[in-house]
Amino acid sequence: MPNSVIKRTINDKREGAMAHKDICIKFEVEGHRFEALGYPSKVEPPFDCDDNMFQHVPNVIGKEDEAFLWKHRGQLPEELRSYCLVTNQGYPDNSHHVSCFEWYDDGWERSWSWLAMVSDDDYLVIGRCA
């Protein structure tokens, strides 16, 4: 069995684009199950970026899972490369930025993104599956 397994659990709409909030890409890395989710709603000005930002995203990953995925980033599914993958691992001394994984040319890189960006169409929030 491969280390990364992808299961797409979205409603495949062939006639038009799927709503970002309906994206759910399930995957597995080293026996740990995750899902990449579209943010449930657009974040509009004035931006309300606080500790409740991820309250509607089940099991968003934090420091431990973020470190695990970074260590095993080479096993992240190719399907995720077109997205910025958002965690709930905050930037030291700035609670409005979180750790993200982004694909550049030939590999994943870690970056920090402003919380208000997570609702953009090219961002997916990483959650842990039960």
mmCIF file of the C-alpha atoms, coordinates in Angstrom:
data_MODEL
# 
_entry.id   MODEL 
# 
loop_
_atom_site.group_PDB 
_atom_site.id 
_atom_site.type_symbol 
_atom_site.label_atom_id 
_atom_site.label_alt_id 
_atom_site.label_comp_id 
_atom_site.label_asym_id 
_atom_site.label_entity_id 
_atom_site.label_seq_id 
_atom_site.pdbx_PDB_ins_code 
_atom_site.Cartn_x 
_atom_site.Cartn_y 
_atom_site.Cartn_z 
_atom_site.occupancy 
_atom_site.B_iso_or_equiv 
_atom_site.pdbx_formal_charge 
_atom_site.auth_seq_id 
_atom_site.auth_comp_id 
_atom_site.auth_asym_id 
_atom_site.auth_atom_id 
_atom_site.pdbx_PDB_model_num 
ATOM 1   C CA . MET A 1 1   ? 0.000   0.000  0.000   1.00 0.00 ? 1   MET A CA 1 
ATOM 2   C CA . PRO A 1 2   ? 1.457   3.401  -0.936  1.00 0.00 ? 2   PRO A CA 1 
ATOM 3   C CA . ASN A 1 3   ? 2.285   5.893  1.806   1.00 0.00 ? 3   ASN A CA 1 
ATOM 4   C CA . SER A 1 4   ? -0.083  8.502  0.360   1.00 0.00 ? 4   SER A CA 1 
ATOM 5   C CA . VAL A 1 5   ? -3.617  7.524  -0.510  1.00 0.00 ? 5   VAL A CA 1 
ATOM 6   C CA . ILE A 1 6   ? -6.047  10.012 -2.031  1.00 0.00 ? 6   ILE A CA 1 
ATOM 7   C CA . LYS A 1 7   ? -9.797  9.757  -1.808  1.00 0.00 ? 7   LYS A CA 1 
ATOM 8   C CA . ARG A 1 8   ? -11.761 12.605 -3.323  1.00 0.00 ? 8   ARG A CA 1 
ATOM 9   C CA . THR A 1 9   ? -15.066 13.029 -1.483  1.00 0.00 ? 9   THR A CA 1 
ATOM 10  C CA . ILE A 1 10  ? -16.524 15.960 -3.310  1.00 0.00 ? 10  ILE A CA 1 
ATOM 11  C CA . ASN A 1 11  ? -19.572 16.079 -5.488  1.00 0.00 ? 11  ASN A CA 1 
ATOM 12  C CA . ASP A 1 12  ? -18.013 16.038 -8.973  1.00 0.00 ? 12  ASP A CA 1 
ATOM 13  C CA . LYS A 1 13  ? -19.908 18.644 -10.973 1.00 0.00 ? 13  LYS A CA 1 
ATOM 14  C CA . ARG A 1 14  ? -19.008 18.150 -14.618 1.00 0.00 ? 14  ARG A CA 1 
ATOM 15  C CA . GLU A 1 15  ? -21.002 21.122 -15.908 1.00 0.00 ? 15  GLU A CA 1 
ATOM 16  C CA . GLY A 1 16  ? -19.415 23.837 -13.794 1.00 0.00 ? 16  GLY A CA 1 
ATOM 17  C CA . ALA A 1 17  ? -16.906 24.692 -11.167 1.00 0.00 ? 17  ALA A CA 1 
ATOM 18  C CA . MET A 1 18  ? -17.360 23.228 -7.733  1.00 0.00 ? 18  MET A CA 1 
ATOM 19  C CA . ALA A 1 19  ? -17.806 25.586 -4.811  1.00 0.00 ? 19  ALA A CA 1 
ATOM 20  C CA . HIS A 1 20  ? -14.539 26.003 -2.929  1.00 0.00 ? 20  HIS A CA 1 
ATOM 21  C CA . LYS A 1 21  ? -16.240 25.222 0.380   1.00 0.00 ? 21  LYS A CA 1 
ATOM 22  C CA . ASP A 1 22  ? -17.203 21.764 -0.975  1.00 0.00 ? 22  ASP A CA 1 
ATOM 23  C CA . ILE A 1 23  ? -13.633 20.606 -1.634  1.00 0.00 ? 23  ILE A CA 1 
ATOM 24  C CA . CYS A 1 24  ? -12.548 17.700 0.556   1.00 0.00 ? 24  CYS A CA 1 
ATOM 25  C CA . ILE A 1 25  ? -9.472  15.723 -0.477  1.00 0.00 ? 25  ILE A CA 1 
ATOM 26  C CA . LYS A 1 26  ? -8.705  12.858 1.894   1.00 0.00 ? 26  LYS A CA 1 
ATOM 27  C CA . PHE A 1 27  ? -5.184  11.484 2.047   1.00 0.00 ? 27  PHE A CA 1 
ATOM 28  C CA . GLU A 1 28  ? -2.944  9.337  4.195   1.00 0.00 ? 28  GLU A CA 1 
ATOM 29  C CA . VAL A 1 29  ? 0.729   9.731  5.075   1.00 0.00 ? 29  VAL A CA 1 
ATOM 30  C CA . GLU A 1 30  ? 2.557   7.028  7.053   1.00 0.00 ? 30  GLU A CA 1 
ATOM 31  C CA . GLY A 1 31  ? -0.739  5.711  8.449   1.00 0.00 ? 31  GLY A CA 1 
ATOM 32  C CA . HIS A 1 32  ? -1.965  9.161  9.545   1.00 0.00 ? 32  HIS A CA 1 
ATOM 33  C CA . ARG A 1 33  ? -5.195  10.261 7.866   1.00 0.00 ? 33  ARG A CA 1 
ATOM 34  C CA . PHE A 1 34  ? -5.805  13.865 6.848   1.00 0.00 ? 34  PHE A CA 1 
ATOM 35  C CA . GLU A 1 35  ? -8.177  15.890 4.721   1.00 0.00 ? 35  GLU A CA 1 
ATOM 36  C CA . ALA A 1 36  ? -7.654  19.086 2.770   1.00 0.00 ? 36  ALA A CA 1 
ATOM 37  C CA . LEU A 1 37  ? -10.766 21.244 3.006   1.00 0.00 ? 37  LEU A CA 1 
ATOM 38  C CA . GLY A 1 38  ? -12.022 24.364 1.310   1.00 0.00 ? 38  GLY A CA 1 
ATOM 39  C CA . TYR A 1 39  ? -12.789 27.074 3.846   1.00 0.00 ? 39  TYR A CA 1 
ATOM 40  C CA . PRO A 1 40  ? -16.566 27.131 4.541   1.00 0.00 ? 40  PRO A CA 1 
ATOM 41  C CA . SER A 1 41  ? -17.130 30.813 3.736   1.00 0.00 ? 41  SER A CA 1 
ATOM 42  C CA . LYS A 1 42  ? -15.445 33.847 2.244   1.00 0.00 ? 42  LYS A CA 1 
ATOM 43  C CA . VAL A 1 43  ? -13.667 36.100 4.712   1.00 0.00 ? 43  VAL A CA 1 
ATOM 44  C CA . GLU A 1 44  ? -14.703 39.633 3.834   1.00 0.00 ? 44  GLU A CA 1 
ATOM 45  C CA . PRO A 1 45  ? -13.513 43.012 5.133   1.00 0.00 ? 45  PRO A CA 1 
ATOM 46  C CA . PRO A 1 46  ? -13.378 43.961 7.875   1.00 0.00 ? 46  PRO A CA 1 
ATOM 47  C CA . PHE A 1 47  ? -11.273 40.850 8.414   1.00 0.00 ? 47  PHE A CA 1 
ATOM 48  C CA . ASP A 1 48  ? -12.113 39.062 11.635  1.00 0.00 ? 48  ASP A CA 1 
ATOM 49  C CA . CYS A 1 49  ? -8.905  37.125 12.224  1.00 0.00 ? 49  CYS A CA 1 
ATOM 50  C CA . ASP A 1 50  ? -8.855  35.718 15.701  1.00 0.00 ? 50  ASP A CA 1 
ATOM 51  C CA . ASP A 1 51  ? -8.656  32.456 17.609  1.00 0.00 ? 51  ASP A CA 1 
ATOM 52  C CA . ASN A 1 52  ? -12.076 31.455 16.246  1.00 0.00 ? 52  ASN A CA 1 
ATOM 53  C CA . MET A 1 53  ? -10.947 31.579 12.606  1.00 0.00 ? 53  MET A CA 1 
ATOM 54  C CA . PHE A 1 54  ? -10.959 27.782 12.290  1.00 0.00 ? 54  PHE A CA 1 
ATOM 55  C CA . GLN A 1 55  ? -14.003 27.051 14.449  1.00 0.00 ? 55  GLN A CA 1 
ATOM 56  C CA . HIS A 1 56  ? -15.904 25.719 11.414  1.00 0.00 ? 56  HIS A CA 1 
ATOM 57  C CA . VAL A 1 57  ? -13.046 23.526 10.209  1.00 0.00 ? 57  VAL A CA 1 
ATOM 58  C CA . PRO A 1 58  ? -13.017 20.200 12.052  1.00 0.00 ? 58  PRO A CA 1 
ATOM 59  C CA . ASN A 1 59  ? -9.707  19.029 13.523  1.00 0.00 ? 59  ASN A CA 1 
ATOM 60  C CA . VAL A 1 60  ? -7.468  21.600 11.801  1.00 0.00 ? 60  VAL A CA 1 
ATOM 61  C CA . ILE A 1 61  ? -3.874  20.510 12.380  1.00 0.00 ? 61  ILE A CA 1 
ATOM 62  C CA . GLY A 1 62  ? -1.571  22.340 14.744  1.00 0.00 ? 62  GLY A CA 1 
ATOM 63  C CA . LYS A 1 63  ? 2.094   22.206 15.715  1.00 0.00 ? 63  LYS A CA 1 
ATOM 64  C CA . GLU A 1 64  ? 2.593   18.428 16.065  1.00 0.00 ? 64  GLU A CA 1 
ATOM 65  C CA . ASP A 1 65  ? 0.810   17.397 12.855  1.00 0.00 ? 65  ASP A CA 1 
ATOM 66  C CA . GLU A 1 66  ? 2.310   20.341 10.959  1.00 0.00 ? 66  GLU A CA 1 
ATOM 67  C CA . ALA A 1 67  ? 5.805   19.140 11.939  1.00 0.00 ? 67  ALA A CA 1 
ATOM 68  C CA . PHE A 1 68  ? 4.901   15.558 10.948  1.00 0.00 ? 68  PHE A CA 1 
ATOM 69  C CA . LEU A 1 69  ? 3.626   16.606 7.502   1.00 0.00 ? 69  LEU A CA 1 
ATOM 70  C CA . TRP A 1 70  ? 6.651   18.827 6.949   1.00 0.00 ? 70  TRP A CA 1 
ATOM 71  C CA . LYS A 1 71  ? 8.950   15.888 7.737   1.00 0.00 ? 71  LYS A CA 1 
ATOM 72  C CA . HIS A 1 72  ? 7.001   13.703 5.269   1.00 0.00 ? 72  HIS A CA 1 
ATOM 73  C CA . ARG A 1 73  ? 6.155   16.436 2.746   1.00 0.00 ? 73  ARG A CA 1 
ATOM 74  C CA . GLY A 1 74  ? 7.528   14.355 -0.112  1.00 0.00 ? 74  GLY A CA 1 
ATOM 75  C CA . GLN A 1 75  ? 4.569   12.011 0.407   1.00 0.00 ? 75  GLN A CA 1 
ATOM 76  C CA . LEU A 1 76  ? 1.880   14.681 0.004   1.00 0.00 ? 76  LEU A CA 1 
ATOM 77  C CA . PRO A 1 77  ? -0.364  13.820 -2.954  1.00 0.00 ? 77  PRO A CA 1 
ATOM 78  C CA . GLU A 1 78  ? 0.263   15.508 -6.297  1.00 0.00 ? 78  GLU A CA 1 
ATOM 79  C CA . GLU A 1 79  ? -3.383  16.609 -6.337  1.00 0.00 ? 79  GLU A CA 1 
ATOM 80  C CA . LEU A 1 80  ? -2.601  19.085 -3.540  1.00 0.00 ? 80  LEU A CA 1 
ATOM 81  C CA . ARG A 1 81  ? 0.197   20.865 -5.422  1.00 0.00 ? 81  ARG A CA 1 
ATOM 82  C CA . SER A 1 82  ? -2.105  23.477 -6.912  1.00 0.00 ? 82  SER A CA 1 
ATOM 83  C CA . TYR A 1 83  ? -3.168  24.662 -3.433  1.00 0.00 ? 83  TYR A CA 1 
ATOM 84  C CA . CYS A 1 84  ? -1.582  26.437 -0.512  1.00 0.00 ? 84  CYS A CA 1 
ATOM 85  C CA . LEU A 1 85  ? -2.096  24.055 2.428   1.00 0.00 ? 85  LEU A CA 1 
ATOM 86  C CA . VAL A 1 86  ? -2.985  25.893 5.635   1.00 0.00 ? 86  VAL A CA 1 
ATOM 87  C CA . THR A 1 87  ? -2.385  24.707 9.208   1.00 0.00 ? 87  THR A CA 1 
ATOM 88  C CA . ASN A 1 88  ? -3.292  26.232 12.558  1.00 0.00 ? 88  ASN A CA 1 
ATOM 89  C CA . GLN A 1 89  ? 0.385   26.534 13.545  1.00 0.00 ? 89  GLN A CA 1 
ATOM 90  C CA . GLY A 1 90  ? 0.734   30.221 14.327  1.00 0.00 ? 90  GLY A CA 1 
ATOM 91  C CA . TYR A 1 91  ? 3.749   32.370 13.536  1.00 0.00 ? 91  TYR A CA 1 
ATOM 92  C CA . PRO A 1 92  ? 5.671   33.312 16.676  1.00 0.00 ? 92  PRO A CA 1 
ATOM 93  C CA . ASP A 1 93  ? 4.675   36.783 17.887  1.00 0.00 ? 93  ASP A CA 1 
ATOM 94  C CA . ASN A 1 94  ? 1.995   37.208 15.198  1.00 0.00 ? 94  ASN A CA 1 
ATOM 95  C CA . SER A 1 95  ? -1.286  35.385 15.761  1.00 0.00 ? 95  SER A CA 1 
ATOM 96  C CA . HIS A 1 96  ? -2.667  36.553 12.407  1.00 0.00 ? 96  HIS A CA 1 
ATOM 97  C CA . HIS A 1 97  ? -0.259  34.420 10.350  1.00 0.00 ? 97  HIS A CA 1 
ATOM 98  C CA . VAL A 1 98  ? -0.211  30.618 10.090  1.00 0.00 ? 98  VAL A CA 1 
ATOM 99  C CA . SER A 1 99  ? 2.128   28.027 8.641   1.00 0.00 ? 99  SER A CA 1 
ATOM 100 C CA . CYS A 1 100 ? 1.377   26.868 5.098   1.00 0.00 ? 100 CYS A CA 1 
ATOM 101 C CA . PHE A 1 101 ? 2.874   24.440 2.609   1.00 0.00 ? 101 PHE A CA 1 
ATOM 102 C CA . GLU A 1 102 ? 3.192   25.626 -0.981  1.00 0.00 ? 102 GLU A CA 1 
ATOM 103 C CA . TRP A 1 103 ? 4.475   23.786 -4.044  1.00 0.00 ? 103 TRP A CA 1 
ATOM 104 C CA . TYR A 1 104 ? 7.178   25.633 -5.982  1.00 0.00 ? 104 TYR A CA 1 
ATOM 105 C CA . ASP A 1 105 ? 8.721   24.127 -9.124  1.00 0.00 ? 105 ASP A CA 1 
ATOM 106 C CA . ASP A 1 106 ? 9.963   20.832 -7.705  1.00 0.00 ? 106 ASP A CA 1 
ATOM 107 C CA . GLY A 1 107 ? 9.118   20.720 -4.031  1.00 0.00 ? 107 GLY A CA 1 
ATOM 108 C CA . TRP A 1 108 ? 7.062   21.836 -1.058  1.00 0.00 ? 108 TRP A CA 1 
ATOM 109 C CA . GLU A 1 109 ? 8.145   24.939 0.816   1.00 0.00 ? 109 GLU A CA 1 
ATOM 110 C CA . ARG A 1 110 ? 6.968   26.303 4.152   1.00 0.00 ? 110 ARG A CA 1 
ATOM 111 C CA . SER A 1 111 ? 5.534   29.793 4.193   1.00 0.00 ? 111 SER A CA 1 
ATOM 112 C CA . TRP A 1 112 ? 3.441   31.990 6.462   1.00 0.00 ? 112 TRP A CA 1 
ATOM 113 C CA . SER A 1 113 ? 0.091   33.314 5.353   1.00 0.00 ? 113 SER A CA 1 
ATOM 114 C CA . TRP A 1 114 ? -2.235  35.940 6.728   1.00 0.00 ? 114 TRP A CA 1 
ATOM 115 C CA . LEU A 1 115 ? -5.316  34.269 8.239   1.00 0.00 ? 115 LEU A CA 1 
ATOM 116 C CA . ALA A 1 116 ? -7.730  36.251 6.074   1.00 0.00 ? 116 ALA A CA 1 
ATOM 117 C CA . MET A 1 117 ? -6.270  34.556 2.975   1.00 0.00 ? 117 MET A CA 1 
ATOM 118 C CA . VAL A 1 118 ? -7.456  31.047 3.920   1.00 0.00 ? 118 VAL A CA 1 
ATOM 119 C CA . SER A 1 119 ? -10.820 31.529 2.247   1.00 0.00 ? 119 SER A CA 1 
ATOM 120 C CA . ASP A 1 120 ? -9.239  32.224 -1.164  1.00 0.00 ? 120 ASP A CA 1 
ATOM 121 C CA . ASP A 1 121 ? -9.801  29.566 -3.807  1.00 0.00 ? 121 ASP A CA 1 
ATOM 122 C CA . ASP A 1 122 ? -6.184  28.410 -3.915  1.00 0.00 ? 122 ASP A CA 1 
ATOM 123 C CA . TYR A 1 123 ? -6.015  27.681 -0.162  1.00 0.00 ? 123 TYR A CA 1 
ATOM 124 C CA . LEU A 1 124 ? -7.091  24.465 1.564   1.00 0.00 ? 124 LEU A CA 1 
ATOM 125 C CA . VAL A 1 125 ? -7.117  23.900 5.325   1.00 0.00 ? 125 VAL A CA 1 
ATOM 126 C CA . ILE A 1 126 ? -5.538  20.637 6.521   1.00 0.00 ? 126 ILE A CA 1 
ATOM 127 C CA . GLY A 1 127 ? -7.570  18.693 9.083   1.00 0.00 ? 127 GLY A CA 1 
ATOM 128 C CA . ARG A 1 128 ? -6.927  15.400 10.859  1.00 0.00 ? 128 ARG A CA 1 
ATOM 129 C CA . CYS A 1 129 ? -9.383  12.598 10.143  1.00 0.00 ? 129 CYS A CA 1 
ATOM 130 C CA . ALA A 1 130 ? -10.711 10.686 13.117  1.00 0.00 ? 130 ALA A CA 1 
# 
